[in-house]
Structures are given as structure tokens and as C-alpha cells.
Amino acid sequence: MTDALTELLATRDWLLADGATGTNLFNMGLQSGDAPELWNADEPEKIRTLYRGAVDAGSDLFLTNTFGGNASRLKLHSAEARVHELNRLGAELGREVADASGRRVIVAGSIGPTGEIMAPMGSLTHALAVEMFHEQAEGLKAGGADVLWVETISASEEYKAAAEAAALAGMPWCGTMSFDTAGRTMMGLTSAAMAQMVDKLAHKPLAFGANCGVGASDLLRTVLGFVDTGTSMPIIAKGNAGIPKYVDGHIHYDGTPDLMADYAVLARDCGARIIGGCCGTMPDHLRAMREALETRAAGPRPDLETIKTRIGGFSSAVDGTEADGPDTPARRGNRRRRES
Amino acid sequence: MSDEEEIILADLSDDELVEQMMDDLYDGLREEIEESVRILLDRGWTPYDILTKALVAGMTIVGHDFRDGILFVPEVLLAANAMKGGMAILKPLLVETGAPRMGKMVIGTVKGDIHDIGKNLVAMMMEGAGFEVVDMGINNAVEAYLEMLEREQPDILGMSALLTTTMPYMKVVIDTLAAKGLRDEYIVLVGGAPLNEEFGRAIGADAYCRDAAVAVETAKTLVARKHNQMAAN
């Protein structure tokens, strides 16, 4: 194994990832509804600024501006023919910024969900999903990404398709899912079930974990769920900077840099190795997180009560990983399946 | 489950069959639902009774368990698909028999936003609850909403947004309705991952709906209230 991320992980207890892409770009004038990926071609200096924001704040790893860079998403902007180009450019700009930083910084090629529901429930077939992710992966590879970074996935079928695409592209990869519905993904997957699913993959990620979701506390509960499965794979924590609030016509995430610093340290104590933010996480947050990780000593693994006290409560009483108890919701009884 | 006795739907009493239909909806068994609907029609049930007492009642259970984090999107999609099978049989008959309407909803994702999974779920659950739904799709400007409201004359306008950057556009639509004196013609429901109740109030919606199940409950309550008010006046 000679990939850059594995090497960096071998020399460090924790790595600081980056924060928000969208929140930062909107502050630079991206209009809602426009595809951020088009800026890789049209506004390269702004994308360099985005990347430098994370690098200058101390990130060891940052994601390229290619989250929606698959054919299914770009089609909504009539740019489905530009998948390879936009991903290559996004990674090239990242490579340039990382290589000019004077230290080792990982360029992670972001791959977001297709936005489609997969068969049999929806219309997206496994083969087509693999093909779309593979096309994007090749663009990121050509642009010099160190690793592919699959994120905000909710269906295990889609995660598996991305794993296959990474294998086809011959690229190391990482993959995180978004646990935003009663502690599970939208499709009902628990943190424990994800860890087991990842363990069975033929082309395993270098690290797996959670991003986005609902606030920083929920994300840490998810990390604890991963750790409890006894996995030996590095865990990624990329939580939102609090909850979005509507103030005077604008959206603000209510998580302060201090809160995200606490979150970062707690994430490390929970067992995460790669720690960053997601929506609402700006360079100021990242700086506070870096400082906290460097200056505060590692502590014991926090329990849920400690997390709640330190950075706030959870969005649901349970997350599907607990042993059956009084809070465990049960499926409707007397189920039957007819022979057919 | 090979030791399980095969259930013959036609052998069940009406009450047992309705119970079974609720189970089958829950399990997303489309063919079984279609068969049961035909059996009840043969037994002389009105299409409206089949809709409300079996299908809508069954989808209400699905909705509650979705709201409570027991069922998730895949199960709800399967249940909605089974419901659709039953509705396809009932729809023409409902029109023929002049059955009362639950209400009508126009729904769409707002301008700048191209996400539609949540909105589609709401549309499916609303149809499952017996509402007529006109789906405007994604990326709708205020003009498109106005035109559709004018044409369809719904009881409810539903707006969806997944992005924090597109949420504020809901206020543009509501403000425009108010300026044209049309705001009180419709019940306005809003939803989407980044929204919350506080936001719904701040922009002047009638309600924020956390998920598709809550949307259905809220729609039922507010439509009933509106009808009562109209009757009282």
C-alpha cells in the first residue's frame, strides 16, 4: 500500500479533514440552483480560494468541488457530457493547492449520491450506478486526486456501487453515509449495519464513517455505533456545524467554532481518526478544531450523556443499535408473507 | 415460513380481510392488495369504503411507523406501490360513483432546488391517504406556482426544499400570494430536510411538516378545519 492517505494515517493519530463546500461557495456568490462543479471551469480562482481556506486553516485533507459531478446530477444542468472534464479540473485545482502548501495535504475526490433511488424500489440499476460513479472516478483520477471520497450516501446499494467503481478505476477510496433519520440513514441503515456492510466489500475503503446528518451530537452517536462493532478500519467523522437557522432572510448554522472544537476532541475520544466538518463549517471552525486537537489531551471514550452535556442533545431517543428495551420501536405484529 | 398456512383471501370475512389488507399494505404486497380490492368490490363494498376503511386506514399505520422511525423509505415506497395497485382499480369507480374527495394538493420543489425524493414521498403518501395530487416537479418559480394554483384550484399548496439556500424562496411564493390577495385561498405546507417549525412560522406557512407522514396528518387536520370554517360562515 503506497497511497498517500494510508501513509499519512500511519504517521498520525488523527487527521483534520475540511468543512463545508456549499456554504463557502454561496458566500462567494454562487447562486442557489447553479451547479457548483461548473465553477471548476468558469471560476477556478474561487475554487482555489475554497481549497486554500481549508488548507490554511490546518486541514490535512480536503474534498474537491465535485460532489454533484456525476451524470445524473449534472444532467439537471445539461452538463452530463462534461463529467470527466469537470471532475478532472476540480482535482487538478486541488492538486495545485495541496502541492503548494509546503506540507503533505491529501486531495480527496468528492463523489456524492446520484440522487436516484436504486432498483428494485427505484429506477437506477446497479450497473448504471457503477458506470456513472466510474466515469466520475476516472475524471478525478486524471486530475490527480489521491483518494476517492464517497459521501452523503443513504442506500447501501449505492455505497456498494461506488466501491465497485473505485475498483474499476484502480483507486483507493473512503466512503461516508448520512445518518439523518432517527439515527439511521434515510433508507433505514444503522451505524452497526453500515460497519458490517463495509466489512464484506471486495474493494474495501481505507476508512469509512459518517458525514452531514443532523448536528454534531448525532454524528458522534453514530461514530460510537461504528466503534462498538469492533471494526479495525479508520473511522471518519464529518458533522455539520450545528443546525440551520433562518435569520433575516439568510441561513446560519448555529454551531460556533468553540462547539466544533469540542466536537472534534470528542470525536477523537469516540475513536474517529479522520475528523472534519460538513455543512456550515467554515475556516474559523476548522482553525478552532485544529487547535483543540493539538492542544487538548486525549480523554476516555465519552458516553452519550457526556456528549449531550458537552455539545447538545440528540434528534431521536434511539438509533437502532441499542439492545431491545422500553424505547425500542417495534414493527407491527403478526406479520405474514404469503407463499408465492 | 413453509410451515405457515397459506392464507386464502377470498375465505376471510370482511373484517378479517380488511385487517389482512392492512398487513399486506404494511408489507408492500401489491398483488394481494389488488386481489383484496376486487374481492371487496364483488362483495358489494362501495369504492369509497374500500378506499377509506382499508387502504387509507392501512397507509395511516404505515405513516405512523414511518414517523416513529420503525419503517424507513424503502418500506414506505413498497407500501405506496401496493396502495397504487389498489387505487388503479378504484380510481375510475370513485369518479363514477361521485365519492366525496379528501382534498387536492399541488406540490413542487422550489426554484433553484432540484431535489425531489422527499417531495415524491409526500406526494405518494398523500395519494395513499386519498388526496388528489398534482406534482409540479423540481425547480419551480413563483409564476409556475401561481399558474398551477389558478388552473387546479387545490385545497393545499405544498413546497419542498432540500437546500438551505433555496428555503428562503418559499417566502417569496407566500409573499406573492399575499400581495395578490390569494394567501387565504390555500393551505400552505412546507417541508424539506433543513427546515424546522420556527422557519415555517417565520415565512408565514400554515405548517411545517417534518416528514411525509406528518404532512398527511397535517393536511387532514387543516382541510377538515377549513371545511368547518366554511360551513360555519
Interface residues (C-beta under 8 A of the other chain):
Chain A: G22 T23 F26 Q31 S32 G33 R73 L76 G115 I117 M121 G122 S154 D180 T181 A182 G183 R184 M186 M187 G188 I243 P244 K245 Y246 G249 H250 I251 C279 S316 V318 G320 P329 A330 R331 R332 N334 R335 R336 R337 R338 E339
Chain B: M1 S2 E4 E6 I7 D23 Y26 D27 L29 E32 I61 D65 D68 G69 I70 L71 F72 V73 P74 E75 L77 L78 K111 G112 D113 I114 H115 I117 I138 N139 L163 T164 T165 T166 M167 P168 Y169 K171 A193 P194 N196 E198 F199 A202 I203
